[in-house]
């Protein structure tokens, strides 16, 4: 595109817009993950692995707050 400096930059703008949407989607997924990890850590009683809330949630995604299917994960 830079080889044709007189062309409209609409195509460049479209690429940048697409990249921005992808970055924003990744950030949203990361925020959901951050909230989930904080919750799991907060619910941990630090007793035995057999009673570990973190492992329980990781083992059974029904325990997660977020619906992973809607996040594109």
SEFI-51465 format. One record per atom (N, C-alpha, C, O, CB): residue number from 1; atom name; x, y, z. Coordinates in steps of 0.001 Angstrom, whole numbers. Each point is the difference from the previous one (the first is absolute). Last residue first. Glycine has a CB too. Layout:
% residues N
+------+------+---------+---------+---------+
: resi : name :       x :       y :       z :
+------+------+---------+---------+---------+
:  NUM :   CA :       X :       Y :       Z :
...
+------+------+---------+---------+---------+
This chain:
% residues 73
+------+------+---------+---------+---------+
: resi : name :       x :       y :       z :
+------+------+---------+---------+---------+
:   73 :    N :  -13429 :  -18414 :   23270 :
:   73 :   CA :    1154 :    -717 :     542 :
:   73 :    C :     -32 :   -1451 :    -390 :
:   73 :    O :     897 :    -759 :     370 :
:   73 :   CB :    -813 :    2334 :    1528 :
:   72 :    N :   -3245 :    2276 :   -2566 :
:   72 :   CA :     825 :    -431 :   -1130 :
:   72 :    C :    1233 :    -735 :     451 :
:   72 :    O :     973 :     -95 :    -748 :
:   72 :   CB :   -1806 :    2010 :    -544 :
:   71 :    N :   -2924 :    -159 :    3941 :
:   71 :   CA :    1221 :     791 :     -63 :
:   71 :    C :     863 :    -376 :   -1185 :
:   71 :    O :    1022 :     640 :    -247 :
:   71 :   CB :   -1099 :    -423 :    2701 :
:   70 :    N :   -4052 :   -2405 :   -1194 :
:   70 :   CA :    -323 :    1352 :    -453 :
:   70 :    C :    1254 :     850 :    -154 :
:   70 :    O :     -38 :    1042 :    -655 :
:   70 :   CB :   -2181 :   -1224 :    1782 :
:   69 :    N :    2553 :   -4247 :     583 :
:   69 :   CA :    -472 :     -46 :   -1383 :
:   69 :    C :    -281 :    1383 :    -559 :
:   69 :    O :     244 :     258 :   -1178 :
:   69 :   CB :   -1208 :   -2488 :    1643 :
:   68 :    N :    2138 :    1491 :    4148 :
:   68 :   CA :    1135 :       8 :    -910 :
:   68 :    C :    -426 :      -9 :   -1466 :
:   68 :    O :     706 :     539 :    -852 :
:   68 :   CB :     606 :   -1716 :    2597 :
:   67 :    N :   -3666 :    3130 :    2692 :
:   67 :   CA :    -322 :   -1007 :    -995 :
:   67 :    C :    1084 :      42 :   -1062 :
:   67 :    O :      35 :     923 :    -814 :
:   67 :   CB :   -2536 :    -732 :    1257 :
:   66 :    N :    3017 :    1323 :    4928 :
:   66 :   CA :    -176 :     381 :   -1402 :
:   66 :    C :    -350 :   -1208 :    -863 :
:   66 :    O :     398 :   -1131 :     279 :
:   66 :   CB :    1220 :    3012 :      52 :
:   65 :    N :    -754 :   -2383 :    4332 :
:   65 :   CA :   -1006 :    1055 :     -95 :
:   65 :    C :    -326 :     322 :   -1451 :
:   65 :    O :   -1150 :     289 :    -331 :
:   65 :   CB :    1956 :     645 :    2500 :
:   64 :    N :     863 :   -5868 :    -414 :
:   64 :   CA :     487 :    1314 :    -403 :
:   64 :    C :   -1152 :     996 :     -45 :
:   64 :    O :   -1150 :    -366 :    -245 :
:   64 :   CB :    3001 :    -705 :   -1079 :
:   63 :    N :   -2262 :   -3704 :    2162 :
:   63 :   CA :     253 :     795 :    1201 :
:   63 :    C :     467 :    1417 :    -336 :
:   63 :    O :      35 :     860 :     880 :
:   63 :   CB :     537 :   -2967 :     328 :
:   62 :    N :   -1198 :   -1310 :   -4444 :
:   62 :   CA :   -1332 :     431 :     433 :
:   62 :    C :     120 :     888 :    1239 :
:   62 :    O :    -908 :     772 :     309 :
:   62 :   CB :    -120 :   -2887 :   -1253 :
:   61 :    N :    4769 :    -159 :   -1013 :
:   61 :   CA :    -240 :    1370 :    -444 :
:   61 :    C :   -1426 :     473 :     272 :
:   61 :    O :    -309 :    1174 :    -207 :
:   61 :   CB :    2030 :   -1532 :   -1536 :
:   60 :    N :    1732 :   -3285 :    3960 :
:   60 :   CA :   -1405 :      67 :    -397 :
:   60 :    C :    -356 :    1437 :    -368 :
:   60 :    O :    -246 :     825 :     879 :
:   60 :   CB :    -322 :   -2782 :     626 :
:   59 :    N :    5046 :     834 :    -307 :
:   59 :   CA :    -462 :   -1318 :    -407 :
:   59 :    C :   -1425 :      55 :    -572 :
:   59 :    O :    -332 :    -747 :    -920 :
:   59 :   CB :    1812 :    -269 :    2679 :
:   58 :    N :     568 :    4868 :     133 :
:   58 :   CA :     700 :    -352 :   -1237 :
:   58 :    C :    -475 :   -1340 :    -551 :
:   58 :    O :     -13 :    -205 :   -1214 :
:   58 :   CB :    1995 :    1501 :    2003 :
:   57 :    N :   -3662 :     109 :    3366 :
:   57 :   CA :    -523 :     850 :   -1074 :
:   57 :    C :     668 :    -337 :   -1326 :
:   57 :    O :    -661 :     -54 :   -1037 :
:   57 :   CB :     202 :    1879 :    2698 :
:   56 :    N :    2050 :   -4076 :    2148 :
:   56 :   CA :   -1405 :    -353 :    -221 :
:   56 :    C :    -588 :     805 :   -1160 :
:   56 :    O :    -681 :    -559 :    -859 :
:   56 :   CB :     446 :      -6 :    3301 :
:   55 :    N :    4577 :    1548 :    -856 :
:   55 :   CA :     -20 :   -1215 :    -823 :
:   55 :    C :   -1427 :    -425 :    -324 :
:   55 :    O :    -271 :    -507 :   -1088 :
:   55 :   CB :    2432 :    -207 :    2124 :
:   54 :    N :   -1715 :    4341 :    1856 :
:   54 :   CA :     570 :     354 :   -1300 :
:   54 :    C :     -39 :   -1211 :    -929 :
:   54 :    O :    -453 :     102 :   -1140 :
:   54 :   CB :    1948 :    1627 :    2228 :
:   53 :    N :   -2737 :   -2268 :    3432 :
:   53 :   CA :   -1050 :     654 :    -801 :
:   53 :    C :     518 :     361 :   -1397 :
:   53 :    O :    -745 :     -74 :    -976 :
:   53 :   CB :    -285 :     985 :    3091 :
:   52 :    N :    2683 :   -4915 :    1332 :
:   52 :   CA :     432 :    1243 :    -652 :
:   52 :    C :   -1090 :     557 :    -916 :
:   52 :    O :    -403 :    -644 :    -969 :
:   52 :   CB :    2780 :    -152 :    1079 :
:   51 :    N :   -1791 :   -3305 :    2899 :
:   51 :   CA :   -1076 :     971 :     224 :
:   51 :    C :     252 :    1318 :    -717 :
:   51 :    O :    -632 :    1006 :     323 :
:   51 :   CB :     209 :   -2069 :    1878 :
:   50 :    N :    3540 :   -2566 :   -2393 :
:   50 :   CA :   -1276 :    -696 :    -199 :
:   50 :    C :   -1188 :     953 :     139 :
:   50 :    O :   -1062 :    -250 :    -569 :
:   50 :   CB :    2113 :   -1854 :    1433 :
:   49 :    N :    3380 :    3540 :     133 :
:   49 :   CA :    -250 :     -48 :   -1442 :
:   49 :    C :   -1346 :    -653 :    -273 :
:   49 :    O :    -701 :     405 :    -927 :
:   49 :   CB :    3176 :    -517 :     471 :
:   48 :    N :   -1933 :    2512 :    5158 :
:   48 :   CA :     548 :   -1166 :    -687 :
:   48 :    C :    -338 :      74 :   -1480 :
:   48 :    O :   -1006 :     594 :    -389 :
:   48 :   CB :     802 :   -1978 :    2486 :
:   47 :    N :      32 :    5650 :     585 :
:   47 :   CA :      58 :   -1176 :     865 :
:   47 :    C :     688 :   -1142 :    -730 :
:   47 :    O :    1226 :    -107 :      25 :
:   47 :   CB :   -3328 :     827 :    1157 :
:   46 :    N :     596 :    4112 :   -2281 :
:   46 :   CA :    1407 :    -357 :     195 :
:   46 :    C :     169 :   -1168 :     965 :
:   46 :    O :     852 :      18 :     889 :
:   46 :   CB :    -245 :    2350 :   -1342 :
:   45 :    N :   -4592 :     -52 :   -1548 :
:   45 :   CA :     173 :     -68 :    1457 :
:   45 :    C :    1404 :    -447 :     381 :
:   45 :    O :     325 :     -93 :    1184 :
:   45 :   CB :   -2755 :    -410 :    -954 :
:   44 :    N :     -87 :    3190 :   -4658 :
:   44 :   CA :     919 :   -1060 :     426 :
:   44 :    C :     165 :      41 :    1511 :
:   44 :    O :     255 :    1061 :     570 :
:   44 :   CB :     955 :    -958 :   -2779 :
:   43 :    N :   -3680 :    3050 :    -587 :
:   43 :   CA :    -785 :   -1092 :     577 :
:   43 :    C :     869 :   -1141 :     505 :
:   43 :    O :    -506 :    -957 :     586 :
:   43 :   CB :   -1340 :    1570 :   -2111 :
:   42 :    N :    3747 :    3209 :    -694 :
:   42 :   CA :    -708 :     472 :    1190 :
:   42 :    C :    -798 :   -1082 :     696 :
:   42 :    O :    -181 :      51 :    1217 :
:   42 :   CB :      68 :    2150 :   -2279 :
:   41 :    N :    2220 :   -3093 :   -3071 :
:   41 :   CA :    1020 :     172 :    1037 :
:   41 :    C :    -652 :     448 :    1300 :
:   41 :    O :     382 :    -459 :    1076 :
:   41 :   CB :    1343 :    1033 :   -2821 :
:   40 :    N :   -4508 :    -898 :   -2018 :
:   40 :   CA :     474 :   -1328 :     405 :
:   40 :    C :    1013 :     108 :    1132 :
:   40 :    O :     -70 :    -758 :     968 :
:   40 :   CB :    -319 :     -87 :   -3296 :
:   39 :    N :   -1124 :    4865 :     424 :
:   39 :   CA :   -1074 :    -673 :     750 :
:   39 :    C :     470 :   -1349 :     505 :
:   39 :    O :    -200 :    -339 :    1167 :
:   39 :   CB :   -1525 :    1515 :   -2547 :
:   38 :    N :    4611 :    1232 :   -1440 :
:   38 :   CA :    -105 :     651 :    1316 :
:   38 :    C :   -1050 :    -678 :     857 :
:   38 :    O :     204 :    -196 :    1197 :
:   38 :   CB :     510 :    2364 :   -2209 :
:   37 :    N :    -350 :   -3627 :   -3427 :
:   37 :   CA :    1152 :    -416 :     798 :
:   37 :    C :     -25 :     633 :    1388 :
:   37 :    O :     288 :    -672 :     990 :
:   37 :   CB :    1036 :     403 :   -3093 :
:   36 :    N :   -4648 :    1618 :    -961 :
:   36 :   CA :    -181 :   -1409 :     380 :
:   36 :    C :    1155 :    -483 :     873 :
:   36 :    O :    -225 :    -667 :    1010 :
:   36 :   CB :   -1048 :     263 :   -3139 :
:   35 :    N :    1540 :    4722 :     261 :
:   35 :   CA :   -1063 :     -43 :    1006 :
:   35 :    C :    -174 :   -1429 :     513 :
:   35 :    O :    -128 :    -220 :    1205 :
:   35 :   CB :   -1033 :    2180 :   -2304 :
:   34 :    N :    4130 :   -1378 :   -2467 :
:   34 :   CA :     531 :     618 :    1216 :
:   34 :    C :   -1018 :     -65 :    1132 :
:   34 :    O :     342 :    -351 :    1129 :
:   34 :   CB :    1074 :    1873 :   -2529 :
:   33 :    N :   -2749 :   -2962 :   -2883 :
:   33 :   CA :     916 :    -950 :     615 :
:   33 :    C :     557 :     558 :    1304 :
:   33 :    O :     114 :    -728 :     986 :
:   33 :   CB :     469 :    -175 :   -3252 :
:   32 :    N :   -3211 :    3732 :    -321 :
:   32 :   CA :    -844 :   -1063 :     561 :
:   32 :    C :     876 :   -1021 :     708 :
:   32 :    O :    -343 :    -463 :    1088 :
:   32 :   CB :   -1381 :     798 :   -2906 :
:   31 :    N :    3974 :    2980 :    -522 :
:   31 :   CA :    -661 :     574 :    1174 :
:   31 :    C :    -889 :   -1039 :     677 :
:   31 :    O :     -14 :     -98 :    1227 :
:   31 :   CB :      72 :    2372 :   -2300 :
:   30 :    N :    1998 :   -3432 :   -3007 :
:   30 :   CA :     971 :      62 :    1087 :
:   30 :    C :    -618 :     579 :    1268 :
:   30 :    O :     314 :    -460 :    1098 :
:   30 :   CB :    1512 :     714 :   -2784 :
:   29 :    N :   -4406 :    -281 :   -2232 :
:   29 :   CA :     195 :   -1374 :     485 :
:   29 :    C :     977 :     -32 :    1165 :
:   29 :    O :    -204 :    -735 :     966 :
:   29 :   CB :    -266 :    -141 :   -3263 :
:   28 :    N :    -180 :    5009 :     183 :
:   28 :   CA :   -1229 :    -401 :     699 :
:   28 :    C :     134 :   -1408 :     556 :
:   28 :    O :    -408 :    -261 :    1131 :
:   28 :   CB :    -941 :    1750 :   -2629 :
:   27 :    N :    4826 :     137 :   -1215 :
:   27 :   CA :     -11 :     673 :    1295 :
:   27 :    C :   -1239 :    -389 :     815 :
:   27 :    O :      91 :    -203 :    1210 :
:   27 :   CB :    1199 :    2114 :   -2219 :
:   26 :    N :   -1004 :   -3454 :   -3418 :
:   26 :   CA :     986 :    -675 :     862 :
:   26 :    C :      24 :     615 :    1382 :
:   26 :    O :      61 :    -718 :     998 :
:   26 :   CB :    1314 :     168 :   -3001 :
:   25 :    N :   -4060 :    2664 :   -1181 :
:   25 :   CA :    -571 :   -1308 :     346 :
:   25 :    C :     948 :    -780 :     903 :
:   25 :    O :    -437 :    -627 :     965 :
:   25 :   CB :    -817 :     595 :   -3141 :
:   24 :    N :    2770 :    4127 :     418 :
:   24 :   CA :   -1042 :     223 :    1002 :
:   24 :    C :    -655 :   -1309 :     430 :
:   24 :    O :    -327 :    -166 :    1175 :
:   24 :   CB :     -75 :    2432 :   -2148 :
:   23 :    N :    3549 :   -2425 :   -2510 :
:   23 :   CA :     664 :     346 :    1263 :
:   23 :    C :   -1036 :     196 :    1103 :
:   23 :    O :     179 :    -481 :    1119 :
:   23 :   CB :    1717 :    1565 :   -2386 :
:   22 :    N :   -3522 :   -1799 :   -3075 :
:   22 :   CA :     635 :   -1207 :     510 :
:   22 :    C :     687 :     255 :    1340 :
:   22 :    O :     -88 :    -826 :     908 :
:   22 :   CB :     409 :      39 :   -3259 :
:   21 :    N :   -2185 :    4461 :      58 :
:   21 :   CA :   -1064 :    -886 :     479 :
:   21 :    C :     585 :   -1270 :     604 :
:   21 :    O :    -471 :    -465 :    1038 :
:   21 :   CB :   -1077 :    1382 :   -2786 :
:   20 :    N :    4542 :    2044 :    -313 :
:   20 :   CA :    -519 :     568 :    1240 :
:   20 :    C :   -1103 :    -885 :     584 :
:   20 :    O :     -33 :    -233 :    1208 :
:   20 :   CB :     604 :    2539 :   -2035 :
:   19 :    N :    1134 :   -3391 :   -3422 :
:   19 :   CA :     982 :    -287 :    1045 :
:   19 :    C :    -481 :     509 :    1354 :
:   19 :    O :     162 :    -682 :    1012 :
:   19 :   CB :    1673 :     803 :   -2714 :
:   18 :    N :   -4413 :     981 :   -2026 :
:   18 :   CA :     -93 :   -1438 :     262 :
:   18 :    C :     963 :    -398 :    1129 :
:   18 :    O :    -363 :    -758 :     900 :
:   18 :   CB :    -288 :     346 :   -3318 :
:   17 :    N :     860 :    4840 :     861 :
:   17 :   CA :   -1262 :    -230 :     719 :
:   17 :    C :    -155 :   -1474 :     382 :
:   17 :    O :    -416 :    -322 :    1113 :
:   17 :   CB :    -629 :    2247 :   -2357 :
:   16 :    N :    4699 :    -703 :   -1486 :
:   16 :   CA :     189 :     487 :    1361 :
:   16 :    C :   -1253 :    -227 :     843 :
:   16 :    O :     102 :    -374 :    1168 :
:   16 :   CB :    1516 :    2087 :   -2025 :
:   15 :    N :   -1875 :   -2724 :   -3717 :
:   15 :   CA :     916 :    -938 :     665 :
:   15 :    C :     187 :     409 :    1454 :
:   15 :    O :     -54 :    -848 :     891 :
:   15 :   CB :    1240 :     389 :   -3075 :
:   14 :    N :   -3669 :    3358 :    -484 :
:   14 :   CA :    -745 :   -1240 :     231 :
:   14 :    C :     872 :   -1033 :     722 :
:   14 :    O :    -468 :    -691 :     906 :
:   14 :   CB :    -914 :    1148 :   -2966 :
:   13 :    N :    3383 :    3564 :     646 :
:   13 :   CA :    -903 :     241 :    1126 :
:   13 :    C :    -775 :   -1269 :     347 :
:   13 :    O :    -184 :    -316 :    1175 :
:   13 :   CB :     -16 :    2735 :   -1847 :
:   12 :    N :    2843 :   -2472 :   -3148 :
:   12 :   CA :     859 :      15 :    1183 :
:   12 :    C :    -851 :     181 :    1245 :
:   12 :    O :     227 :    -657 :    1016 :
:   12 :   CB :    1685 :    1597 :   -2360 :
:   11 :    N :   -4103 :    -596 :   -2718 :
:   11 :   CA :     390 :   -1392 :     223 :
:   11 :    C :     897 :    -111 :    1242 :
:   11 :    O :    -127 :    -942 :     782 :
:   11 :   CB :     -40 :     489 :   -3271 :
:   10 :    N :   -1169 :    4766 :    1022 :
:   10 :   CA :   -1133 :    -754 :     540 :
:   10 :    C :     378 :   -1444 :     311 :
:   10 :    O :    -442 :    -551 :    1009 :
:   10 :   CB :   -1101 :    2024 :   -2300 :
:    9 :    N :    4051 :    2492 :    -631 :
:    9 :   CA :     502 :    -817 :    1109 :
:    9 :    C :   -1121 :    -825 :     636 :
:    9 :    O :     171 :    -521 :    1103 :
:    9 :   CB :    1611 :    2237 :    -679 :
:    8 :    N :    -953 :     100 :   -5703 :
:    8 :   CA :    -742 :     241 :    1236 :
:    8 :    C :     556 :    -905 :    1099 :
:    8 :    O :     436 :   -1121 :    -262 :
:    8 :   CB :   -2521 :    1778 :   -1044 :
:    7 :    N :    5444 :     633 :   -2636 :
:    7 :   CA :   -1254 :    -742 :     198 :
:    7 :    C :    -657 :     408 :    1311 :
:    7 :    O :     640 :     564 :     887 :
:    7 :   CB :     273 :   -2495 :   -2213 :
:    6 :    N :    3453 :    3398 :    -316 :
:    6 :   CA :   -1130 :     832 :    -407 :
:    6 :    C :   -1345 :    -695 :     185 :
:    6 :    O :   -1048 :     621 :    -180 :
:    6 :   CB :    2554 :     481 :   -1446 :
:    5 :    N :    2939 :   -3134 :    2500 :
:    5 :   CA :    -314 :    1066 :     957 :
:    5 :    C :   -1197 :     869 :    -374 :
:    5 :    O :    -512 :     720 :     857 :
:    5 :   CB :    2895 :    -717 :    -322 :
:    4 :    N :    -296 :   -4913 :   -1472 :
:    4 :   CA :    -958 :     825 :    -750 :
:    4 :    C :    -463 :    1152 :     896 :
:    4 :    O :   -1125 :     -25 :     499 :
:    4 :   CB :     359 :   -1984 :   -1885 :
:    3 :    N :    3752 :   -1308 :    3001 :
:    3 :   CA :     565 :     221 :   -1334 :
:    3 :    C :    -905 :     864 :    -870 :
:    3 :    O :     416 :     436 :   -1074 :
:    3 :   CB :     740 :   -2631 :    1255 :
:    2 :    N :   -2303 :     580 :    4236 :
:    2 :   CA :     849 :    1190 :      57 :
:    2 :    C :     668 :     297 :   -1337 :
:    2 :    O :     541 :    1089 :    -190 :
:    2 :   CB :    -151 :   -1553 :    2600 :
:    1 :    N :   -3080 :   -3435 :   -1819 :
:    1 :   CA :    -815 :    1207 :       0 :
:    1 :    C :     853 :    1264 :       0 :
:    1 :    O :    -363 :    1005 :    -611 :
:    1 :   CB :   -1414 :   -2267 :    1812 :
+------+------+---------+---------+---------+
